[in-house]
Amino acid sequence: MNIHDYLFYVDLDKWQEFLTNYEKFGFKREGGYAYPDYVYKKVADNKVIRINISEPCVNMWDNDDKNGQREIWLWTDRKFGTGHKETVLKYIQDLVDAGYVKTA
């Protein structure tokens, strides 16, 4: 599975721990009929951090996970998302401090 340099990911070694503890960081599970399934947290006016939690769906041709499991994205009220590290970092500092996300 491809890992993109421009995105932050929840550390694979801490993934199961994150799934049991995400509520402690203010995340809620979307639930319902969303696919891929994700957890989210409101971080600013009309901004939400989303982390996809569905099982990976890896494309055999390009090796990309089309469900984006563990990817961290910042979404706005306009339904526009970015995963650019410089933009997302200030909103996930609590996850970095807890060791769930590596910045280097």
Backbone atoms as SQL, in Angstrom:
CREATE TABLE atoms (id INTEGER PRIMARY KEY, chain TEXT, resi INTEGER, resn TEXT, atom TEXT, x REAL, y REAL, z REAL);
INSERT INTO atoms VALUES
  (1, 'A', 1, 'MET', 'N', 0.846, -1.174, 0.000),
  (2, 'A', 1, 'MET', 'CA', 0.000, 0.000, 0.000),
  (3, 'A', 1, 'MET', 'C', 0.889, 1.234, 0.000),
  (4, 'A', 2, 'ASN', 'N', 0.580, 2.190, -0.874),
  (5, 'A', 2, 'ASN', 'CA', 1.361, 3.413, -0.970),
  (6, 'A', 2, 'ASN', 'C', 1.146, 4.306, 0.242),
  (7, 'A', 3, 'ILE', 'N', 2.226, 4.905, 0.715),
  (8, 'A', 3, 'ILE', 'CA', 2.183, 5.922, 1.758),
  (9, 'A', 3, 'ILE', 'C', 2.636, 7.216, 1.096),
  (10, 'A', 4, 'HIS', 'N', 1.823, 8.252, 1.177),
  (11, 'A', 4, 'HIS', 'CA', 2.116, 9.511, 0.502),
  (12, 'A', 4, 'HIS', 'C', 2.861, 10.459, 1.432),
  (13, 'A', 5, 'ASP', 'N', 3.924, 11.069, 0.925),
  (14, 'A', 5, 'ASP', 'CA', 4.766, 11.964, 1.719),
  (15, 'A', 5, 'ASP', 'C', 4.034, 13.226, 2.158),
  (16, 'A', 6, 'TYR', 'N', 3.027, 13.638, 1.439),
  (17, 'A', 6, 'TYR', 'CA', 2.348, 14.899, 1.728),
  (18, 'A', 6, 'TYR', 'C', 1.224, 14.757, 2.751),
  (19, 'A', 7, 'LEU', 'N', 0.942, 13.521, 3.217),
  (20, 'A', 7, 'LEU', 'CA', -0.146, 13.273, 4.168),
  (21, 'A', 7, 'LEU', 'C', 0.391, 12.803, 5.514),
  (22, 'A', 8, 'PHE', 'N', -0.366, 13.099, 6.581),
  (23, 'A', 8, 'PHE', 'CA', -0.120, 12.489, 7.875),
  (24, 'A', 8, 'PHE', 'C', -0.998, 11.244, 7.989),
  (25, 'A', 9, 'TYR', 'N', -0.473, 10.244, 8.684),
  (26, 'A', 9, 'TYR', 'CA', -1.190, 9.001, 8.937),
  (27, 'A', 9, 'TYR', 'C', -1.141, 8.697, 10.426),
  (28, 'A', 10, 'VAL', 'N', -2.175, 8.058, 10.936),
  (29, 'A', 10, 'VAL', 'CA', -2.073, 7.483, 12.266),
  (30, 'A', 10, 'VAL', 'C', -1.073, 6.342, 12.145),
  (31, 'A', 11, 'ASP', 'N', -0.119, 6.300, 13.057),
  (32, 'A', 11, 'ASP', 'CA', 0.948, 5.306, 13.022),
  (33, 'A', 11, 'ASP', 'C', 0.364, 3.896, 13.017),
  (34, 'A', 12, 'LEU', 'N', 0.839, 3.060, 12.118),
  (35, 'A', 12, 'LEU', 'CA', 0.316, 1.696, 11.983),
  (36, 'A', 12, 'LEU', 'C', 0.456, 0.910, 13.285),
  (37, 'A', 13, 'ASP', 'N', 1.564, 1.102, 14.004),
  (38, 'A', 13, 'ASP', 'CA', 1.780, 0.386, 15.266),
  (39, 'A', 13, 'ASP', 'C', 0.803, 0.827, 16.356),
  (40, 'A', 14, 'LYS', 'N', 0.214, 2.006, 16.221),
  (41, 'A', 14, 'LYS', 'CA', -0.712, 2.539, 17.215),
  (42, 'A', 14, 'LYS', 'C', -2.168, 2.523, 16.725),
  (43, 'A', 15, 'TRP', 'N', -2.410, 1.942, 15.554),
  (44, 'A', 15, 'TRP', 'CA', -3.729, 2.009, 14.929),
  (45, 'A', 15, 'TRP', 'C', -4.825, 1.401, 15.807),
  (46, 'A', 16, 'GLN', 'N', -4.624, 0.193, 16.299),
  (47, 'A', 16, 'GLN', 'CA', -5.653, -0.452, 17.117),
  (48, 'A', 16, 'GLN', 'C', -5.897, 0.322, 18.407),
  (49, 'A', 17, 'GLU', 'N', -4.845, 0.849, 18.985),
  (50, 'A', 17, 'GLU', 'CA', -4.986, 1.667, 20.193),
  (51, 'A', 17, 'GLU', 'C', -5.784, 2.937, 19.891),
  (52, 'A', 18, 'PHE', 'N', -5.505, 3.557, 18.737),
  (53, 'A', 18, 'PHE', 'CA', -6.255, 4.749, 18.348),
  (54, 'A', 18, 'PHE', 'C', -7.742, 4.434, 18.195),
  (55, 'A', 19, 'LEU', 'N', -8.060, 3.298, 17.587),
  (56, 'A', 19, 'LEU', 'CA', -9.463, 2.927, 17.376),
  (57, 'A', 19, 'LEU', 'C', -10.230, 2.766, 18.685),
  (58, 'A', 20, 'THR', 'N', -9.545, 2.413, 19.747),
  (59, 'A', 20, 'THR', 'CA', -10.222, 2.282, 21.036),
  (60, 'A', 20, 'THR', 'C', -10.197, 3.578, 21.845),
  (61, 'A', 21, 'ASN', 'N', -9.323, 4.521, 21.479),
  (62, 'A', 21, 'ASN', 'CA', -9.155, 5.741, 22.276),
  (63, 'A', 21, 'ASN', 'C', -9.521, 7.041, 21.567),
  (64, 'A', 22, 'TYR', 'N', -10.010, 7.001, 20.341),
  (65, 'A', 22, 'TYR', 'CA', -10.216, 8.240, 19.592),
  (66, 'A', 22, 'TYR', 'C', -11.187, 9.195, 20.277),
  (67, 'A', 23, 'GLU', 'N', -12.143, 8.671, 21.031),
  (68, 'A', 23, 'GLU', 'CA', -13.103, 9.543, 21.719),
  (69, 'A', 23, 'GLU', 'C', -12.420, 10.419, 22.772),
  (70, 'A', 24, 'LYS', 'N', -11.318, 9.950, 23.344),
  (71, 'A', 24, 'LYS', 'CA', -10.569, 10.730, 24.336),
  (72, 'A', 24, 'LYS', 'C', -9.963, 11.986, 23.728),
  (73, 'A', 25, 'PHE', 'N', -9.830, 12.008, 22.414),
  (74, 'A', 25, 'PHE', 'CA', -9.265, 13.153, 21.707),
  (75, 'A', 25, 'PHE', 'C', -10.350, 14.008, 21.058),
  (76, 'A', 26, 'GLY', 'N', -11.605, 13.730, 21.385),
  (77, 'A', 26, 'GLY', 'CA', -12.711, 14.529, 20.872),
  (78, 'A', 26, 'GLY', 'C', -13.284, 14.069, 19.550),
  (79, 'A', 27, 'PHE', 'N', -12.855, 12.920, 19.043),
  (80, 'A', 27, 'PHE', 'CA', -13.372, 12.405, 17.778),
  (81, 'A', 27, 'PHE', 'C', -14.672, 11.649, 18.005),
  (82, 'A', 28, 'LYS', 'N', -15.532, 11.706, 17.001),
  (83, 'A', 28, 'LYS', 'CA', -16.780, 10.957, 16.991),
  (84, 'A', 28, 'LYS', 'C', -16.806, 10.118, 15.726),
  (85, 'A', 29, 'ARG', 'N', -17.473, 8.987, 15.795),
  (86, 'A', 29, 'ARG', 'CA', -17.610, 8.140, 14.612),
  (87, 'A', 29, 'ARG', 'C', -18.802, 8.605, 13.806),
  (88, 'A', 30, 'GLU', 'N', -18.608, 8.725, 12.509),
  (89, 'A', 30, 'GLU', 'CA', -19.695, 9.158, 11.632),
  (90, 'A', 30, 'GLU', 'C', -20.834, 8.151, 11.669),
  (91, 'A', 31, 'GLY', 'N', -20.487, 6.875, 11.534),
  (92, 'A', 31, 'GLY', 'CA', -21.528, 5.847, 11.569),
  (93, 'A', 31, 'GLY', 'C', -22.511, 6.017, 10.430),
  (94, 'A', 32, 'GLY', 'N', -23.696, 5.515, 10.619),
  (95, 'A', 32, 'GLY', 'CA', -24.715, 5.652, 9.589),
  (96, 'A', 32, 'GLY', 'C', -24.308, 4.963, 8.302),
  (97, 'A', 33, 'TYR', 'N', -24.463, 5.680, 7.218),
  (98, 'A', 33, 'TYR', 'CA', -24.242, 5.076, 5.910),
  (99, 'A', 33, 'TYR', 'C', -23.027, 5.641, 5.183),
  (100, 'A', 34, 'ALA', 'N', -22.152, 6.337, 5.890),
  (101, 'A', 34, 'ALA', 'CA', -20.953, 6.898, 5.260),
  (102, 'A', 34, 'ALA', 'C', -20.013, 5.781, 4.837),
  (103, 'A', 35, 'TYR', 'N', -19.465, 5.905, 3.649),
  (104, 'A', 35, 'TYR', 'CA', -18.445, 4.967, 3.189),
  (105, 'A', 35, 'TYR', 'C', -17.435, 5.732, 2.357),
  (106, 'A', 36, 'PRO', 'N', -16.186, 5.637, 2.659),
  (107, 'A', 36, 'PRO', 'CA', -15.636, 4.862, 3.762),
  (108, 'A', 36, 'PRO', 'C', -15.973, 5.504, 5.111),
  (109, 'A', 37, 'ASP', 'N', -16.046, 4.663, 6.136),
  (110, 'A', 37, 'ASP', 'CA', -16.377, 5.103, 7.481),
  (111, 'A', 37, 'ASP', 'C', -15.209, 5.935, 8.034),
  (112, 'A', 38, 'TYR', 'N', -15.528, 6.898, 8.870),
  (113, 'A', 38, 'TYR', 'CA', -14.484, 7.765, 9.408),
  (114, 'A', 38, 'TYR', 'C', -14.869, 8.298, 10.778),
  (115, 'A', 39, 'VAL', 'N', -13.850, 8.787, 11.493),
  (116, 'A', 39, 'VAL', 'CA', -14.079, 9.529, 12.726),
  (117, 'A', 39, 'VAL', 'C', -13.745, 10.983, 12.419),
  (118, 'A', 40, 'TYR', 'N', -14.393, 11.890, 13.142),
  (119, 'A', 40, 'TYR', 'CA', -14.190, 13.310, 12.861),
  (120, 'A', 40, 'TYR', 'C', -14.194, 14.111, 14.151),
  (121, 'A', 41, 'LYS', 'N', -13.590, 15.305, 14.073),
  (122, 'A', 41, 'LYS', 'CA', -13.557, 16.228, 15.200),
  (123, 'A', 41, 'LYS', 'C', -13.605, 17.648, 14.659),
  (124, 'A', 42, 'LYS', 'N', -14.515, 18.461, 15.188),
  (125, 'A', 42, 'LYS', 'CA', -14.566, 19.874, 14.815),
  (126, 'A', 42, 'LYS', 'C', -13.381, 20.567, 15.473),
  (127, 'A', 43, 'VAL', 'N', -12.614, 21.301, 14.674),
  (128, 'A', 43, 'VAL', 'CA', -11.387, 21.918, 15.191),
  (129, 'A', 43, 'VAL', 'C', -11.394, 23.435, 15.100),
  (130, 'A', 44, 'ALA', 'N', -12.247, 24.009, 14.290),
  (131, 'A', 44, 'ALA', 'CA', -12.324, 25.460, 14.123),
  (132, 'A', 44, 'ALA', 'C', -13.648, 25.757, 13.435),
  (133, 'A', 45, 'ASP', 'N', -13.911, 27.053, 13.224),
  (134, 'A', 45, 'ASP', 'CA', -15.135, 27.420, 12.520),
  (135, 'A', 45, 'ASP', 'C', -15.218, 26.702, 11.184),
  (136, 'A', 46, 'ASN', 'N', -16.210, 25.855, 11.064),
  (137, 'A', 46, 'ASN', 'CA', -16.490, 25.149, 9.811),
  (138, 'A', 46, 'ASN', 'C', -15.348, 24.265, 9.326),
  (139, 'A', 47, 'LYS', 'N', -14.467, 23.837, 10.227),
  (140, 'A', 47, 'LYS', 'CA', -13.379, 22.930, 9.853),
  (141, 'A', 47, 'LYS', 'C', -13.452, 21.672, 10.697),
  (142, 'A', 48, 'VAL', 'N', -13.177, 20.548, 10.041),
  (143, 'A', 48, 'VAL', 'CA', -13.280, 19.245, 10.680),
  (144, 'A', 48, 'VAL', 'C', -12.072, 18.410, 10.274),
  (145, 'A', 49, 'ILE', 'N', -11.484, 17.717, 11.252),
  (146, 'A', 49, 'ILE', 'CA', -10.447, 16.729, 10.954),
  (147, 'A', 49, 'ILE', 'C', -11.147, 15.384, 10.789),
  (148, 'A', 50, 'ARG', 'N', -10.831, 14.696, 9.696),
  (149, 'A', 50, 'ARG', 'CA', -11.404, 13.378, 9.432),
  (150, 'A', 50, 'ARG', 'C', -10.296, 12.357, 9.269),
  (151, 'A', 51, 'ILE', 'N', -10.519, 11.186, 9.862),
  (152, 'A', 51, 'ILE', 'CA', -9.593, 10.063, 9.719),
  (153, 'A', 51, 'ILE', 'C', -10.424, 8.857, 9.297),
  (154, 'A', 52, 'ASN', 'N', -10.130, 8.331, 8.122),
  (155, 'A', 52, 'ASN', 'CA', -10.883, 7.179, 7.611),
  (156, 'A', 52, 'ASN', 'C', -10.497, 5.929, 8.388),
  (157, 'A', 53, 'ILE', 'N', -11.515, 5.143, 8.758),
  (158, 'A', 53, 'ILE', 'CA', -11.276, 3.943, 9.567),
  (159, 'A', 53, 'ILE', 'C', -11.729, 2.657, 8.883),
  (160, 'A', 54, 'SER', 'N', -12.273, 2.743, 7.679),
  (161, 'A', 54, 'SER', 'CA', -12.685, 1.533, 6.959),
  (162, 'A', 54, 'SER', 'C', -11.467, 0.682, 6.609),
  (163, 'A', 55, 'GLU', 'N', -11.711, -0.597, 6.434),
  (164, 'A', 55, 'GLU', 'CA', -10.635, -1.492, 6.019),
  (165, 'A', 55, 'GLU', 'C', -10.057, -1.022, 4.676),
  (166, 'A', 56, 'PRO', 'N', -8.765, -1.209, 4.478),
  (167, 'A', 56, 'PRO', 'CA', -8.158, -0.786, 3.211),
  (168, 'A', 56, 'PRO', 'C', -8.798, -1.468, 2.007),
  (169, 'A', 57, 'CYS', 'N', -8.853, -0.739, 0.917),
  (170, 'A', 57, 'CYS', 'CA', -9.303, -1.264, -0.367),
  (171, 'A', 57, 'CYS', 'C', -8.198, -0.899, -1.360),
  (172, 'A', 58, 'VAL', 'N', -7.229, -1.781, -1.511),
  (173, 'A', 58, 'VAL', 'CA', -6.014, -1.479, -2.267),
  (174, 'A', 58, 'VAL', 'C', -6.222, -1.837, -3.738),
  (175, 'A', 59, 'ASN', 'N', -6.026, -0.842, -4.590),
  (176, 'A', 59, 'ASN', 'CA', -6.136, -1.023, -6.029),
  (177, 'A', 59, 'ASN', 'C', -4.931, -1.813, -6.526),
  (178, 'A', 60, 'MET', 'N', -5.179, -2.883, -7.265),
  (179, 'A', 60, 'MET', 'CA', -4.087, -3.741, -7.723),
  (180, 'A', 60, 'MET', 'C', -3.197, -3.080, -8.780),
  (181, 'A', 61, 'TRP', 'N', -3.666, -2.028, -9.416),
  (182, 'A', 61, 'TRP', 'CA', -2.890, -1.404, -10.481),
  (183, 'A', 61, 'TRP', 'C', -1.944, -0.325, -9.966),
  (184, 'A', 62, 'ASP', 'N', -2.390, 0.470, -9.004),
  (185, 'A', 62, 'ASP', 'CA', -1.521, 1.547, -8.520),
  (186, 'A', 62, 'ASP', 'C', -1.123, 1.412, -7.052),
  (187, 'A', 63, 'ASN', 'N', -1.601, 0.356, -6.384),
  (188, 'A', 63, 'ASN', 'CA', -1.265, 0.056, -4.998),
  (189, 'A', 63, 'ASN', 'C', -1.745, 1.117, -4.010),
  (190, 'A', 64, 'ASP', 'N', -2.692, 1.969, -4.417),
  (191, 'A', 64, 'ASP', 'CA', -3.268, 2.980, -3.534),
  (192, 'A', 64, 'ASP', 'C', -4.452, 2.400, -2.773),
  (193, 'A', 65, 'ASP', 'N', -4.565, 2.797, -1.504),
  (194, 'A', 65, 'ASP', 'CA', -5.720, 2.434, -0.694),
  (195, 'A', 65, 'ASP', 'C', -6.835, 3.420, -1.013),
  (196, 'A', 66, 'LYS', 'N', -7.840, 2.986, -1.718),
  (197, 'A', 66, 'LYS', 'CA', -8.927, 3.871, -2.133),
  (198, 'A', 66, 'LYS', 'C', -9.835, 4.273, -0.972),
  (199, 'A', 67, 'ASN', 'N', -9.741, 3.584, 0.174),
  (200, 'A', 67, 'ASN', 'CA', -10.475, 3.988, 1.359),
  (201, 'A', 67, 'ASN', 'C', -9.680, 4.972, 2.216),
  (202, 'A', 68, 'GLY', 'N', -8.401, 5.114, 1.957),
  (203, 'A', 68, 'GLY', 'CA', -7.576, 6.077, 2.683),
  (204, 'A', 68, 'GLY', 'C', -7.478, 5.794, 4.177),
  (205, 'A', 69, 'GLN', 'N', -7.428, 4.530, 4.557),
  (206, 'A', 69, 'GLN', 'CA', -7.372, 4.195, 5.980),
  (207, 'A', 69, 'GLN', 'C', -6.164, 4.853, 6.634),
  (208, 'A', 70, 'ARG', 'N', -6.366, 5.448, 7.798),
  (209, 'A', 70, 'ARG', 'CA', -5.365, 6.109, 8.636),
  (210, 'A', 70, 'ARG', 'C', -4.969, 7.494, 8.128),
  (211, 'A', 71, 'GLU', 'N', -5.438, 7.907, 6.941),
  (212, 'A', 71, 'GLU', 'CA', -5.102, 9.243, 6.425),
  (213, 'A', 71, 'GLU', 'C', -5.832, 10.323, 7.219),
  (214, 'A', 72, 'ILE', 'N', -5.139, 11.432, 7.446),
  (215, 'A', 72, 'ILE', 'CA', -5.709, 12.542, 8.211),
  (216, 'A', 72, 'ILE', 'C', -5.940, 13.707, 7.263),
  (217, 'A', 73, 'TRP', 'N', -7.207, 14.165, 7.189),
  (218, 'A', 73, 'TRP', 'CA', -7.598, 15.240, 6.270),
  (219, 'A', 73, 'TRP', 'C', -8.327, 16.338, 7.029),
  (220, 'A', 74, 'LEU', 'N', -8.151, 17.556, 6.576),
  (221, 'A', 74, 'LEU', 'CA', -8.881, 18.708, 7.086),
  (222, 'A', 74, 'LEU', 'C', -9.945, 19.062, 6.065),
  (223, 'A', 75, 'TRP', 'N', -11.216, 19.085, 6.511),
  (224, 'A', 75, 'TRP', 'CA', -12.342, 19.391, 5.637),
  (225, 'A', 75, 'TRP', 'C', -12.972, 20.702, 6.066),
  (226, 'A', 76, 'THR', 'N', -13.485, 21.455, 5.110),
  (227, 'A', 76, 'THR', 'CA', -14.194, 22.694, 5.416),
  (228, 'A', 76, 'THR', 'C', -15.673, 22.508, 5.145),
  (229, 'A', 77, 'ASP', 'N', -16.459, 23.514, 5.528),
  (230, 'A', 77, 'ASP', 'CA', -17.903, 23.426, 5.338),
  (231, 'A', 77, 'ASP', 'C', -18.292, 23.324, 3.874),
  (232, 'A', 78, 'ARG', 'N', -17.399, 23.664, 3.001),
  (233, 'A', 78, 'ARG', 'CA', -17.691, 23.572, 1.561),
  (234, 'A', 78, 'ARG', 'C', -17.433, 22.172, 1.011),
  (235, 'A', 79, 'LYS', 'N', -17.133, 21.259, 1.922),
  (236, 'A', 79, 'LYS', 'CA', -16.843, 19.879, 1.534),
  (237, 'A', 79, 'LYS', 'C', -15.572, 19.773, 0.710),
  (238, 'A', 80, 'PHE', 'N', -14.636, 20.672, 1.026),
  (239, 'A', 80, 'PHE', 'CA', -13.324, 20.632, 0.392),
  (240, 'A', 80, 'PHE', 'C', -12.329, 20.103, 1.404),
  (241, 'A', 81, 'GLY', 'N', -11.537, 19.126, 1.018),
  (242, 'A', 81, 'GLY', 'CA', -10.578, 18.548, 1.940),
  (243, 'A', 81, 'GLY', 'C', -9.159, 18.698, 1.459),
  (244, 'A', 82, 'THR', 'N', -8.249, 18.823, 2.419),
  (245, 'A', 82, 'THR', 'CA', -6.824, 18.833, 2.122),
  (246, 'A', 82, 'THR', 'C', -6.107, 17.991, 3.165),
  (247, 'A', 83, 'GLY', 'N', -5.109, 17.312, 2.738),
  (248, 'A', 83, 'GLY', 'CA', -4.305, 16.521, 3.651),
  (249, 'A', 83, 'GLY', 'C', -2.904, 17.065, 3.770),
  (250, 'A', 84, 'HIS', 'N', -2.651, 18.215, 3.172),
  (251, 'A', 84, 'HIS', 'CA', -1.314, 18.799, 3.153),
  (252, 'A', 84, 'HIS', 'C', -0.785, 18.958, 4.573),
  (253, 'A', 85, 'LYS', 'N', 0.394, 18.420, 4.834),
  (254, 'A', 85, 'LYS', 'CA', 0.949, 18.375, 6.186),
  (255, 'A', 85, 'LYS', 'C', 1.020, 19.746, 6.859),
  (256, 'A', 86, 'GLU', 'N', 1.477, 20.759, 6.135),
  (257, 'A', 86, 'GLU', 'CA', 1.629, 22.084, 6.734),
  (258, 'A', 86, 'GLU', 'C', 0.297, 22.668, 7.181),
  (259, 'A', 87, 'THR', 'N', -0.764, 22.338, 6.493),
  (260, 'A', 87, 'THR', 'CA', -2.092, 22.842, 6.834),
  (261, 'A', 87, 'THR', 'C', -2.705, 22.070, 7.988),
  (262, 'A', 88, 'VAL', 'N', -2.491, 20.776, 8.037),
  (263, 'A', 88, 'VAL', 'CA', -3.152, 19.895, 8.998),
  (264, 'A', 88, 'VAL', 'C', -2.469, 19.886, 10.369),
  (265, 'A', 89, 'LEU', 'N', -1.163, 20.085, 10.409),
  (266, 'A', 89, 'LEU', 'CA', -0.392, 19.872, 11.637),
  (267, 'A', 89, 'LEU', 'C', -0.938, 20.600, 12.854),
  (268, 'A', 90, 'LYS', 'N', -1.299, 21.862, 12.724),
  (269, 'A', 90, 'LYS', 'CA', -1.735, 22.610, 13.908),
  (270, 'A', 90, 'LYS', 'C', -3.035, 22.074, 14.498),
  (271, 'A', 91, 'TYR', 'N', -3.797, 21.312, 13.728),
  (272, 'A', 91, 'TYR', 'CA', -5.062, 20.763, 14.203),
  (273, 'A', 91, 'TYR', 'C', -4.941, 19.367, 14.828),
  (274, 'A', 92, 'ILE', 'N', -3.783, 18.750, 14.664),
  (275, 'A', 92, 'ILE', 'CA', -3.612, 17.391, 15.187),
  (276, 'A', 92, 'ILE', 'C', -2.473, 17.298, 16.193),
  (277, 'A', 93, 'GLN', 'N', -2.068, 18.418, 16.745),
  (278, 'A', 93, 'GLN', 'CA', -0.937, 18.426, 17.672),
  (279, 'A', 93, 'GLN', 'C', -1.179, 17.493, 18.859),
  (280, 'A', 94, 'ASP', 'N', -2.420, 17.349, 19.303),
  (281, 'A', 94, 'ASP', 'CA', -2.724, 16.436, 20.411),
  (282, 'A', 94, 'ASP', 'C', -2.411, 14.988, 20.044),
  (283, 'A', 95, 'LEU', 'N', -2.667, 14.600, 18.801),
  (284, 'A', 95, 'LEU', 'CA', -2.349, 13.243, 18.354),
  (285, 'A', 95, 'LEU', 'C', -0.841, 13.046, 18.217),
  (286, 'A', 96, 'VAL', 'N', -0.146, 14.088, 17.796),
  (287, 'A', 96, 'VAL', 'CA', 1.318, 14.029, 17.698),
  (288, 'A', 96, 'VAL', 'C', 1.909, 13.873, 19.095),
  (289, 'A', 97, 'ASP', 'N', 1.451, 14.692, 20.039),
  (290, 'A', 97, 'ASP', 'CA', 1.965, 14.646, 21.409),
  (291, 'A', 97, 'ASP', 'C', 1.701, 13.299, 22.075),
  (292, 'A', 98, 'ALA', 'N', 0.592, 12.650, 21.724),
  (293, 'A', 98, 'ALA', 'CA', 0.241, 11.346, 22.295),
  (294, 'A', 98, 'ALA', 'C', 0.952, 10.194, 21.599),
  (295, 'A', 99, 'GLY', 'N', 1.685, 10.480, 20.523),
  (296, 'A', 99, 'GLY', 'CA', 2.434, 9.448, 19.821),
  (297, 'A', 99, 'GLY', 'C', 1.674, 8.698, 18.761),
  (298, 'A', 100, 'TYR', 'N', 0.482, 9.165, 18.416),
  (299, 'A', 100, 'TYR', 'CA', -0.315, 8.490, 17.379),
  (300, 'A', 100, 'TYR', 'C', 0.095, 8.891, 15.966),
  (301, 'A', 101, 'VAL', 'N', 0.714, 10.054, 15.841),
  (302, 'A', 101, 'VAL', 'CA', 1.121, 10.555, 14.523),
  (303, 'A', 101, 'VAL', 'C', 2.581, 10.983, 14.606),
  (304, 'A', 102, 'LYS', 'N', 3.362, 10.527, 13.631),
  (305, 'A', 102, 'LYS', 'CA', 4.777, 10.915, 13.558),
  (306, 'A', 102, 'LYS', 'C', 4.926, 12.030, 12.537),
  (307, 'A', 103, 'THR', 'N', 5.685, 13.054, 12.888),
  (308, 'A', 103, 'THR', 'CA', 5.883, 14.182, 11.982),
  (309, 'A', 103, 'THR', 'C', 7.159, 14.046, 11.174),
  (310, 'A', 104, 'ALA', 'N', 8.017, 13.141, 11.537),
  (311, 'A', 104, 'ALA', 'CA', 9.281, 12.976, 10.793),
  (312, 'A', 104, 'ALA', 'C', 9.439, 11.580, 10.281);
